[in-house]
Amino acid sequence: MSNVHEAISQHSKKQHQHIQSFLKLEAKREAYIEEAIQLCLNSLPFEVNKINQVTTEINHLASKGIVPTRKLVTKEMVQEFVRRKYGK
């Protein structure tokens, strides 16, 4: 019986670590998106490479378990968001 409890505990711990990794990556991704939005708002050049690098990490993590995937971001997506939200 002890082995079953250990296995469940280990599984729960692994899922928790998975979710914590996702949350850290998601926060990093959101910060990069916000940075791109601010640059776009100020008519400054911006890239989406850092956003998509983190997105790829998230999607790799998602392929192993319980966290959701995220879409890759294009410059056009950022520009469209800025146009719709801020009228620029």
Backbone atoms as SQL, in Angstrom:
CREATE TABLE atoms (id INTEGER PRIMARY KEY, chain TEXT, resi INTEGER, resn TEXT, atom TEXT, x REAL, y REAL, z REAL);
INSERT INTO atoms VALUES
  (1, 'A', 1, 'MET', 'N', 0.829, -1.203, 0.000),
  (2, 'A', 1, 'MET', 'CA', 0.000, 0.000, 0.000),
  (3, 'A', 1, 'MET', 'C', 0.864, 1.254, 0.000),
  (4, 'A', 2, 'SER', 'N', 1.970, 1.206, 0.694),
  (5, 'A', 2, 'SER', 'CA', 2.865, 2.352, 0.798),
  (6, 'A', 2, 'SER', 'C', 3.373, 2.784, -0.577),
  (7, 'A', 3, 'ASN', 'N', 3.648, 1.828, -1.436),
  (8, 'A', 3, 'ASN', 'CA', 4.137, 2.145, -2.785),
  (9, 'A', 3, 'ASN', 'C', 3.114, 2.928, -3.590),
  (10, 'A', 4, 'VAL', 'N', 1.855, 2.619, -3.425),
  (11, 'A', 4, 'VAL', 'CA', 0.782, 3.333, -4.117),
  (12, 'A', 4, 'VAL', 'C', 0.747, 4.785, -3.652),
  (13, 'A', 5, 'HIS', 'N', 0.843, 4.997, -2.361),
  (14, 'A', 5, 'HIS', 'CA', 0.835, 6.353, -1.809),
  (15, 'A', 5, 'HIS', 'C', 2.050, 7.141, -2.289),
  (16, 'A', 6, 'GLU', 'N', 3.200, 6.477, -2.312),
  (17, 'A', 6, 'GLU', 'CA', 4.417, 7.129, -2.797),
  (18, 'A', 6, 'GLU', 'C', 4.287, 7.497, -4.267),
  (19, 'A', 7, 'ALA', 'N', 3.733, 6.603, -5.056),
  (20, 'A', 7, 'ALA', 'CA', 3.557, 6.857, -6.484),
  (21, 'A', 7, 'ALA', 'C', 2.602, 8.027, -6.713),
  (22, 'A', 8, 'ILE', 'N', 1.517, 8.065, -5.971),
  (23, 'A', 8, 'ILE', 'CA', 0.549, 9.163, -6.091),
  (24, 'A', 8, 'ILE', 'C', 1.190, 10.472, -5.658),
  (25, 'A', 9, 'SER', 'N', 1.914, 10.425, -4.565),
  (26, 'A', 9, 'SER', 'CA', 2.590, 11.620, -4.059),
  (27, 'A', 9, 'SER', 'C', 3.621, 12.125, -5.064),
  (28, 'A', 10, 'GLN', 'N', 4.380, 11.225, -5.630),
  (29, 'A', 10, 'GLN', 'CA', 5.392, 11.600, -6.629),
  (30, 'A', 10, 'GLN', 'C', 4.729, 12.176, -7.881),
  (31, 'A', 11, 'HIS', 'N', 3.636, 11.571, -8.301),
  (32, 'A', 11, 'HIS', 'CA', 2.902, 12.063, -9.464),
  (33, 'A', 11, 'HIS', 'C', 2.365, 13.477, -9.205),
  (34, 'A', 12, 'SER', 'N', 1.793, 13.685, -8.038),
  (35, 'A', 12, 'SER', 'CA', 1.259, 15.010, -7.676),
  (36, 'A', 12, 'SER', 'C', 2.376, 16.046, -7.633),
  (37, 'A', 13, 'LYS', 'N', 3.507, 15.665, -7.084),
  (38, 'A', 13, 'LYS', 'CA', 4.651, 16.570, -6.997),
  (39, 'A', 13, 'LYS', 'C', 5.137, 16.948, -8.399),
  (40, 'A', 14, 'LYS', 'N', 5.183, 15.968, -9.288),
  (41, 'A', 14, 'LYS', 'CA', 5.622, 16.215, -10.669),
  (42, 'A', 14, 'LYS', 'C', 4.644, 17.153, -11.385),
  (43, 'A', 15, 'GLN', 'N', 3.348, 16.947, -11.190),
  (44, 'A', 15, 'GLN', 'CA', 2.347, 17.826, -11.794),
  (45, 'A', 15, 'GLN', 'C', 2.472, 19.242, -11.250),
  (46, 'A', 16, 'HIS', 'N', 2.704, 19.369, -9.961),
  (47, 'A', 16, 'HIS', 'CA', 2.873, 20.686, -9.343),
  (48, 'A', 16, 'HIS', 'C', 4.081, 21.399, -9.949),
  (49, 'A', 17, 'GLN', 'N', 5.180, 20.688, -10.107),
  (50, 'A', 17, 'GLN', 'CA', 6.381, 21.274, -10.712),
  (51, 'A', 17, 'GLN', 'C', 6.099, 21.697, -12.154),
  (52, 'A', 18, 'HIS', 'N', 5.353, 20.890, -12.861),
  (53, 'A', 18, 'HIS', 'CA', 4.958, 21.169, -14.240),
  (54, 'A', 18, 'HIS', 'C', 4.180, 22.491, -14.307),
  (55, 'A', 19, 'ILE', 'N', 3.213, 22.626, -13.427),
  (56, 'A', 19, 'ILE', 'CA', 2.373, 23.832, -13.387),
  (57, 'A', 19, 'ILE', 'C', 3.197, 25.047, -12.987),
  (58, 'A', 20, 'GLN', 'N', 4.093, 24.888, -12.018),
  (59, 'A', 20, 'GLN', 'CA', 4.937, 26.006, -11.603),
  (60, 'A', 20, 'GLN', 'C', 5.845, 26.470, -12.740),
  (61, 'A', 21, 'SER', 'N', 6.402, 25.526, -13.483),
  (62, 'A', 21, 'SER', 'CA', 7.230, 25.878, -14.646),
  (63, 'A', 21, 'SER', 'C', 6.397, 26.638, -15.670),
  (64, 'A', 22, 'PHE', 'N', 5.187, 26.164, -15.916),
  (65, 'A', 22, 'PHE', 'CA', 4.291, 26.839, -16.859),
  (66, 'A', 22, 'PHE', 'C', 4.002, 28.270, -16.410),
  (67, 'A', 23, 'LEU', 'N', 3.691, 28.455, -15.137),
  (68, 'A', 23, 'LEU', 'CA', 3.355, 29.788, -14.634),
  (69, 'A', 23, 'LEU', 'C', 4.524, 30.757, -14.783),
  (70, 'A', 24, 'LYS', 'N', 5.725, 30.290, -14.533),
  (71, 'A', 24, 'LYS', 'CA', 6.910, 31.136, -14.711),
  (72, 'A', 24, 'LYS', 'C', 7.099, 31.509, -16.181),
  (73, 'A', 25, 'LEU', 'N', 6.969, 30.530, -17.050),
  (74, 'A', 25, 'LEU', 'CA', 7.111, 30.798, -18.485),
  (75, 'A', 25, 'LEU', 'C', 6.005, 31.719, -18.986),
  (76, 'A', 26, 'GLU', 'N', 4.800, 31.508, -18.513),
  (77, 'A', 26, 'GLU', 'CA', 3.668, 32.338, -18.927),
  (78, 'A', 26, 'GLU', 'C', 3.874, 33.794, -18.503),
  (79, 'A', 27, 'ALA', 'N', 4.390, 34.005, -17.304),
  (80, 'A', 27, 'ALA', 'CA', 4.659, 35.368, -16.832),
  (81, 'A', 27, 'ALA', 'C', 5.749, 36.023, -17.683),
  (82, 'A', 28, 'LYS', 'N', 6.755, 35.259, -18.015),
  (83, 'A', 28, 'LYS', 'CA', 7.842, 35.763, -18.866),
  (84, 'A', 28, 'LYS', 'C', 7.296, 36.131, -20.253),
  (85, 'A', 29, 'ARG', 'N', 6.452, 35.265, -20.797),
  (86, 'A', 29, 'ARG', 'CA', 5.850, 35.508, -22.114),
  (87, 'A', 29, 'ARG', 'C', 5.002, 36.782, -22.088),
  (88, 'A', 30, 'GLU', 'N', 4.182, 36.923, -21.061),
  (89, 'A', 30, 'GLU', 'CA', 3.325, 38.109, -20.946),
  (90, 'A', 30, 'GLU', 'C', 4.163, 39.381, -20.831),
  (91, 'A', 31, 'ALA', 'N', 5.276, 39.317, -20.123),
  (92, 'A', 31, 'ALA', 'CA', 6.148, 40.487, -19.993),
  (93, 'A', 31, 'ALA', 'C', 6.742, 40.858, -21.353),
  (94, 'A', 32, 'TYR', 'N', 7.155, 39.864, -22.119),
  (95, 'A', 32, 'TYR', 'CA', 7.696, 40.131, -23.463),
  (96, 'A', 32, 'TYR', 'C', 6.615, 40.691, -24.391),
  (97, 'A', 33, 'ILE', 'N', 5.401, 40.187, -24.271),
  (98, 'A', 33, 'ILE', 'CA', 4.299, 40.708, -25.084),
  (99, 'A', 33, 'ILE', 'C', 4.031, 42.166, -24.720),
  (100, 'A', 34, 'GLU', 'N', 3.997, 42.458, -23.440),
  (101, 'A', 34, 'GLU', 'CA', 3.761, 43.830, -22.998),
  (102, 'A', 34, 'GLU', 'C', 4.863, 44.763, -23.483),
  (103, 'A', 35, 'GLU', 'N', 6.095, 44.287, -23.456),
  (104, 'A', 35, 'GLU', 'CA', 7.223, 45.077, -23.964),
  (105, 'A', 35, 'GLU', 'C', 7.028, 45.391, -25.452),
  (106, 'A', 36, 'ALA', 'N', 6.632, 44.396, -26.227),
  (107, 'A', 36, 'ALA', 'CA', 6.402, 44.595, -27.660),
  (108, 'A', 36, 'ALA', 'C', 5.253, 45.574, -27.889),
  (109, 'A', 37, 'ILE', 'N', 4.209, 45.475, -27.107),
  (110, 'A', 37, 'ILE', 'CA', 3.068, 46.384, -27.230),
  (111, 'A', 37, 'ILE', 'C', 3.504, 47.817, -26.954),
  (112, 'A', 38, 'GLN', 'N', 4.275, 48.013, -25.901),
  (113, 'A', 38, 'GLN', 'CA', 4.722, 49.365, -25.559),
  (114, 'A', 38, 'GLN', 'C', 5.619, 49.954, -26.645),
  (115, 'A', 39, 'LEU', 'N', 6.514, 49.140, -27.178),
  (116, 'A', 39, 'LEU', 'CA', 7.372, 49.616, -28.263),
  (117, 'A', 39, 'LEU', 'C', 6.532, 49.981, -29.487),
  (118, 'A', 40, 'CYS', 'N', 5.584, 49.128, -29.821),
  (119, 'A', 40, 'CYS', 'CA', 4.706, 49.374, -30.964),
  (120, 'A', 40, 'CYS', 'C', 3.891, 50.649, -30.747),
  (121, 'A', 41, 'LEU', 'N', 3.381, 50.816, -29.546),
  (122, 'A', 41, 'LEU', 'CA', 2.602, 52.013, -29.212),
  (123, 'A', 41, 'LEU', 'C', 3.408, 53.296, -29.430),
  (124, 'A', 42, 'ASN', 'N', 4.698, 53.211, -29.154),
  (125, 'A', 42, 'ASN', 'CA', 5.578, 54.368, -29.287),
  (126, 'A', 42, 'ASN', 'C', 6.266, 54.429, -30.655),
  (127, 'A', 43, 'SER', 'N', 5.740, 53.650, -31.602),
  (128, 'A', 43, 'SER', 'CA', 6.263, 53.607, -32.970),
  (129, 'A', 43, 'SER', 'C', 7.751, 53.272, -33.023),
  (130, 'A', 44, 'LEU', 'N', 8.172, 52.407, -32.109),
  (131, 'A', 44, 'LEU', 'CA', 9.555, 51.956, -32.078),
  (132, 'A', 44, 'LEU', 'C', 9.631, 50.537, -32.628),
  (133, 'A', 45, 'PRO', 'N', 10.781, 50.158, -33.171),
  (134, 'A', 45, 'PRO', 'CA', 10.914, 48.794, -33.697),
  (135, 'A', 45, 'PRO', 'C', 10.820, 47.755, -32.573),
  (136, 'A', 46, 'PHE', 'N', 10.236, 46.633, -32.886),
  (137, 'A', 46, 'PHE', 'CA', 10.113, 45.548, -31.910),
  (138, 'A', 46, 'PHE', 'C', 10.192, 44.219, -32.628),
  (139, 'A', 47, 'GLU', 'N', 10.532, 43.213, -31.882),
  (140, 'A', 47, 'GLU', 'CA', 10.611, 41.850, -32.396),
  (141, 'A', 47, 'GLU', 'C', 9.729, 40.935, -31.552),
  (142, 'A', 48, 'VAL', 'N', 9.405, 39.792, -32.086),
  (143, 'A', 48, 'VAL', 'CA', 8.599, 38.814, -31.350),
  (144, 'A', 48, 'VAL', 'C', 9.398, 37.536, -31.069),
  (145, 'A', 49, 'ASN', 'N', 10.694, 37.561, -31.348),
  (146, 'A', 49, 'ASN', 'CA', 11.526, 36.363, -31.174),
  (147, 'A', 49, 'ASN', 'C', 11.526, 35.859, -29.737),
  (148, 'A', 50, 'LYS', 'N', 11.689, 36.757, -28.759),
  (149, 'A', 50, 'LYS', 'CA', 11.719, 36.334, -27.353),
  (150, 'A', 50, 'LYS', 'C', 10.366, 35.753, -26.946),
  (151, 'A', 51, 'ILE', 'N', 9.299, 36.374, -27.428),
  (152, 'A', 51, 'ILE', 'CA', 7.952, 35.865, -27.117),
  (153, 'A', 51, 'ILE', 'C', 7.822, 34.433, -27.627),
  (154, 'A', 52, 'ASN', 'N', 8.230, 34.221, -28.873),
  (155, 'A', 52, 'ASN', 'CA', 8.051, 32.913, -29.494),
  (156, 'A', 52, 'ASN', 'C', 9.016, 31.861, -28.952),
  (157, 'A', 53, 'GLN', 'N', 10.166, 32.293, -28.472),
  (158, 'A', 53, 'GLN', 'CA', 11.085, 31.343, -27.838),
  (159, 'A', 53, 'GLN', 'C', 10.437, 30.784, -26.569),
  (160, 'A', 54, 'VAL', 'N', 9.856, 31.666, -25.772),
  (161, 'A', 54, 'VAL', 'CA', 9.173, 31.226, -24.549),
  (162, 'A', 54, 'VAL', 'C', 7.927, 30.423, -24.903),
  (163, 'A', 55, 'THR', 'N', 7.215, 30.836, -25.943),
  (164, 'A', 55, 'THR', 'CA', 6.023, 30.107, -26.387),
  (165, 'A', 55, 'THR', 'C', 6.391, 28.676, -26.777),
  (166, 'A', 56, 'THR', 'N', 7.503, 28.517, -27.454),
  (167, 'A', 56, 'THR', 'CA', 7.969, 27.184, -27.841),
  (168, 'A', 56, 'THR', 'C', 8.268, 26.346, -26.600),
  (169, 'A', 57, 'GLU', 'N', 8.872, 26.961, -25.588),
  (170, 'A', 57, 'GLU', 'CA', 9.133, 26.251, -24.337),
  (171, 'A', 57, 'GLU', 'C', 7.820, 25.832, -23.671),
  (172, 'A', 58, 'ILE', 'N', 6.847, 26.728, -23.673),
  (173, 'A', 58, 'ILE', 'CA', 5.536, 26.411, -23.093),
  (174, 'A', 58, 'ILE', 'C', 4.901, 25.243, -23.845),
  (175, 'A', 59, 'ASN', 'N', 4.932, 25.296, -25.153),
  (176, 'A', 59, 'ASN', 'CA', 4.297, 24.244, -25.952),
  (177, 'A', 59, 'ASN', 'C', 5.017, 22.902, -25.787),
  (178, 'A', 60, 'HIS', 'N', 6.331, 22.948, -25.600),
  (179, 'A', 60, 'HIS', 'CA', 7.067, 21.713, -25.327),
  (180, 'A', 60, 'HIS', 'C', 6.626, 21.139, -23.973),
  (181, 'A', 61, 'LEU', 'N', 6.502, 21.998, -22.991),
  (182, 'A', 61, 'LEU', 'CA', 6.027, 21.584, -21.670),
  (183, 'A', 61, 'LEU', 'C', 4.605, 21.025, -21.766),
  (184, 'A', 62, 'ALA', 'N', 3.771, 21.685, -22.561),
  (185, 'A', 62, 'ALA', 'CA', 2.374, 21.248, -22.723),
  (186, 'A', 62, 'ALA', 'C', 2.285, 19.863, -23.365),
  (187, 'A', 63, 'SER', 'N', 3.249, 19.547, -24.220),
  (188, 'A', 63, 'SER', 'CA', 3.221, 18.239, -24.883),
  (189, 'A', 63, 'SER', 'C', 3.472, 17.097, -23.898),
  (190, 'A', 64, 'LYS', 'N', 3.981, 17.442, -22.723),
  (191, 'A', 64, 'LYS', 'CA', 4.289, 16.423, -21.710),
  (192, 'A', 64, 'LYS', 'C', 3.229, 16.305, -20.625),
  (193, 'A', 65, 'GLY', 'N', 2.195, 17.154, -20.686),
  (194, 'A', 65, 'GLY', 'CA', 1.268, 17.040, -19.575),
  (195, 'A', 65, 'GLY', 'C', 0.090, 17.962, -19.593),
  (196, 'A', 66, 'ILE', 'N', -0.160, 18.544, -18.442),
  (197, 'A', 66, 'ILE', 'CA', -1.457, 19.128, -18.127),
  (198, 'A', 66, 'ILE', 'C', -1.590, 20.623, -18.373),
  (199, 'A', 67, 'VAL', 'N', -0.577, 21.262, -18.924),
  (200, 'A', 67, 'VAL', 'CA', -0.671, 22.708, -19.134),
  (201, 'A', 67, 'VAL', 'C', -1.085, 23.005, -20.576),
  (202, 'A', 68, 'PRO', 'N', -1.712, 24.163, -20.805),
  (203, 'A', 68, 'PRO', 'CA', -2.198, 24.483, -22.153),
  (204, 'A', 68, 'PRO', 'C', -1.081, 24.965, -23.077),
  (205, 'A', 69, 'THR', 'N', -1.350, 24.875, -24.357),
  (206, 'A', 69, 'THR', 'CA', -0.431, 25.410, -25.356),
  (207, 'A', 69, 'THR', 'C', -0.726, 26.888, -25.570),
  (208, 'A', 70, 'ARG', 'N', 0.182, 27.567, -26.231),
  (209, 'A', 70, 'ARG', 'CA', 0.008, 28.974, -26.593),
  (210, 'A', 70, 'ARG', 'C', 0.359, 29.145, -28.052),
  (211, 'A', 71, 'LYS', 'N', -0.250, 30.139, -28.685),
  (212, 'A', 71, 'LYS', 'CA', 0.016, 30.418, -30.095),
  (213, 'A', 71, 'LYS', 'C', 1.289, 31.232, -30.241),
  (214, 'A', 72, 'LEU', 'N', 1.998, 30.981, -31.332),
  (215, 'A', 72, 'LEU', 'CA', 3.132, 31.826, -31.672),
  (216, 'A', 72, 'LEU', 'C', 2.586, 33.198, -32.052),
  (217, 'A', 73, 'VAL', 'N', 3.378, 34.231, -31.830),
  (218, 'A', 73, 'VAL', 'CA', 2.945, 35.607, -32.043),
  (219, 'A', 73, 'VAL', 'C', 3.696, 36.193, -33.235),
  (220, 'A', 74, 'THR', 'N', 2.977, 36.924, -34.081),
  (221, 'A', 74, 'THR', 'CA', 3.608, 37.630, -35.195),
  (222, 'A', 74, 'THR', 'C', 3.612, 39.127, -34.896),
  (223, 'A', 75, 'LYS', 'N', 4.462, 39.838, -35.607),
  (224, 'A', 75, 'LYS', 'CA', 4.488, 41.297, -35.458),
  (225, 'A', 75, 'LYS', 'C', 3.122, 41.877, -35.820),
  (226, 'A', 76, 'GLU', 'N', 2.502, 41.291, -36.821),
  (227, 'A', 76, 'GLU', 'CA', 1.188, 41.766, -37.255),
  (228, 'A', 76, 'GLU', 'C', 0.139, 41.604, -36.163),
  (229, 'A', 77, 'MET', 'N', 0.250, 40.537, -35.399),
  (230, 'A', 77, 'MET', 'CA', -0.698, 40.327, -34.295),
  (231, 'A', 77, 'MET', 'C', -0.551, 41.437, -33.255),
  (232, 'A', 78, 'VAL', 'N', 0.684, 41.806, -32.951),
  (233, 'A', 78, 'VAL', 'CA', 0.932, 42.885, -31.986),
  (234, 'A', 78, 'VAL', 'C', 0.383, 44.197, -32.535),
  (235, 'A', 79, 'GLN', 'N', 0.682, 44.479, -33.795),
  (236, 'A', 79, 'GLN', 'CA', 0.216, 45.722, -34.416),
  (237, 'A', 79, 'GLN', 'C', -1.305, 45.785, -34.444),
  (238, 'A', 80, 'GLU', 'N', -1.939, 44.674, -34.765),
  (239, 'A', 80, 'GLU', 'CA', -3.412, 44.628, -34.798),
  (240, 'A', 80, 'GLU', 'C', -3.988, 44.863, -33.407),
  (241, 'A', 81, 'PHE', 'N', -3.382, 44.260, -32.395),
  (242, 'A', 81, 'PHE', 'CA', -3.830, 44.463, -31.019),
  (243, 'A', 81, 'PHE', 'C', -3.746, 45.946, -30.640),
  (244, 'A', 82, 'VAL', 'N', -2.627, 46.569, -30.966),
  (245, 'A', 82, 'VAL', 'CA', -2.417, 47.977, -30.643),
  (246, 'A', 82, 'VAL', 'C', -3.437, 48.835, -31.390),
  (247, 'A', 83, 'ARG', 'N', -3.693, 48.523, -32.642),
  (248, 'A', 83, 'ARG', 'CA', -4.695, 49.276, -33.421),
  (249, 'A', 83, 'ARG', 'C', -6.068, 49.164, -32.783),
  (250, 'A', 84, 'ARG', 'N', -6.463, 47.954, -32.425),
  (251, 'A', 84, 'ARG', 'CA', -7.800, 47.746, -31.870),
  (252, 'A', 84, 'ARG', 'C', -7.956, 48.351, -30.480),
  (253, 'A', 85, 'LYS', 'N', -6.959, 48.145, -29.632),
  (254, 'A', 85, 'LYS', 'CA', -7.093, 48.596, -28.247),
  (255, 'A', 85, 'LYS', 'C', -6.814, 50.095, -28.077),
  (256, 'A', 86, 'TYR', 'N', -5.849, 50.605, -28.828),
  (257, 'A', 86, 'TYR', 'CA', -5.425, 51.988, -28.615),
  (258, 'A', 86, 'TYR', 'C', -5.693, 52.904, -29.799),
  (259, 'A', 87, 'GLY', 'N', -6.238, 52.351, -30.878),
  (260, 'A', 87, 'GLY', 'CA', -6.557, 53.166, -32.044),
  (261, 'A', 87, 'GLY', 'C', -5.339, 53.714, -32.756),
  (262, 'A', 88, 'LYS', 'N', -4.211, 53.020, -32.635),
  (263, 'A', 88, 'LYS', 'CA', -2.986, 53.485, -33.291),
  (264, 'A', 88, 'LYS', 'C', -2.604, 52.592, -34.426);
